[in-house]
Amino acid sequence: MTLSLPPKLAEIRDDFEALTGNDRIQLLLEFALELPELPQRYQDHPELFERVEECQSPVYIFVEIDPEAHVQVFATAPEQAPTTRGFASILASGLSGLSPEDVLEVSDDFPSSLGLAALISPLRLRGMSGMLRRIKRQVVEKSTR
């Protein structure tokens, strides 16, 4: 599957495509370790974050658009849910810094393009798709303010 993606997401997809089987899972787990901590300004404000209901684990997403019109994606996911953390990390790193328009152009099929469908449950892929949908919705809401 070839999707037109922003450079960072295309690079991530290409990294997954270059691997097979358990190596793909290992890469996802490496992304889980790279999910950044929340900035101090958000650590005491959990009410700003939106729960991703499609995820079994408690995953929360928050998007801000900085004064230069760049999207920043923040996410929290428990360490006990490494695949979910990996997905959140991929989206946060791959979408942060983009324009709102570029984020909205990311295909909803992006999660499927990572080649993980045979390795993880459909429920987990649905969770990543839910994260992407919420990010896009928040971008739309915050772009119209």
C-alpha positions in Angstrom: 0.0 0.0 0.0 1.5 3.3 -1.0 0.1 6.4 0.6 1.2 10.0 0.1 2.5 10.9 3.6 4.4 13.8 5.2 8.2 12.9 5.2 8.4 11.8 8.9 5.4 9.5 8.6 6.7 8.2 5.3 10.0 7.4 6.9 8.3 5.6 9.7 6.2 3.6 7.3 9.3 2.7 5.2 11.1 1.5 8.3 8.2 -0.8 9.1 8.0 -2.0 5.5 11.7 -2.9 5.5 11.1 -5.4 8.4 9.1 -8.5 8.8 7.3 -10.3 11.6 8.7 -9.9 15.1 11.1 -7.2 13.9 8.1 -5.0 13.2 6.8 -5.6 16.7 10.3 -4.8 18.1 10.3 -1.5 16.2 6.8 -0.6 17.6 8.1 -1.3 21.1 11.1 1.0 20.5 8.7 3.7 19.6 6.9 3.0 22.9 10.1 3.9 24.8 10.3 7.2 22.8 6.9 8.6 23.8 7.9 11.9 25.3 6.8 13.0 28.8 4.2 15.7 28.8 5.5 19.3 29.1 5.2 20.7 32.6 2.4 23.1 31.5 0.1 20.1 30.9 1.1 17.7 33.6 -1.3 19.3 36.1 -4.1 19.7 33.6 -5.5 16.2 32.6 -8.9 17.8 31.8 -7.3 19.2 28.6 -6.7 15.7 27.2 -9.3 13.6 25.4 -9.7 9.9 26.1 -9.3 7.6 23.1 -12.3 5.3 23.7 -11.3 2.9 20.9 -8.2 1.9 23.0 -8.6 -0.7 25.8 -5.8 1.1 27.7 -6.3 4.6 29.0 -4.8 6.7 26.2 -5.3 10.5 26.1 -4.6 12.9 23.3 -4.2 16.7 23.2 -3.4 18.8 20.2 -2.2 22.4 20.2 -1.5 24.7 17.3 1.4 27.1 18.0 1.5 30.7 16.9 3.4 29.7 13.7 0.5 27.3 12.8 2.4 24.1 13.6 0.6 21.2 15.2 1.9 19.7 18.4 0.5 16.3 19.5 0.8 15.2 23.1 -0.2 11.8 24.3 -0.2 9.7 27.4 -0.4 5.9 27.5 0.5 3.5 30.3 3.9 1.7 30.2 2.0 -1.5 30.6 0.5 -1.0 27.2 3.6 -0.9 25.0 1.9 -1.3 21.6 -0.5 1.4 22.4 2.3 3.7 23.6 4.2 2.9 20.4 1.2 4.0 18.2 0.8 7.2 20.3 4.5 7.9 19.9 4.4 7.3 16.1 1.6 9.8 15.7 3.1 12.3 18.1 6.5 12.3 16.4 5.1 12.0 12.9 2.5 14.7 13.1 4.1 17.3 15.4 5.5 20.2 13.5 3.2 19.8 10.5 0.7 22.4 9.4 -2.9 21.7 10.2 -3.6 21.1 6.5 -0.8 18.5 6.3 -2.2 16.7 9.3 -5.7 16.6 7.8 -4.3 15.1 4.6 -2.8 12.1 6.3 -4.7 9.1 5.1 -7.0 7.4 7.6 -5.4 4.1 6.4 -2.0 5.1 7.7 -2.2 2.6 10.7 -2.8 -0.2 8.2 0.2 0.8 6.1 2.6 -0.3 8.9 2.2 -4.0 8.1 1.1 -4.9 11.6 -2.3 -6.4 10.9 -1.1 -10.0 11.0 0.9 -9.4 14.2 -1.5 -7.5 16.5 -5.2 -7.6 17.1 -7.6 -5.7 15.0 -8.7 -4.0 18.2 -5.2 -2.5 18.6 -5.2 -1.2 15.0 -8.6 0.3 15.6 -7.2 2.1 18.6 -4.5 3.7 16.5 -7.1 4.8 14.0 -9.1 6.3 16.8 -6.1 8.3 17.9 -5.6 9.6 14.4 -9.3 10.6 14.1 -9.2 12.4 17.4 -6.0 14.3 16.4 -7.6 15.4 13.1 -10.8 16.4 14.8 -8.9 18.5 17.4 -6.9 20.1 14.6 -10.1 21.1 12.8 -11.6 22.5 16.0 -8.5 24.5 16.9 -7.9 25.7 13.4 -11.2 27.4 13.3 -10.8 29.4 16.4 
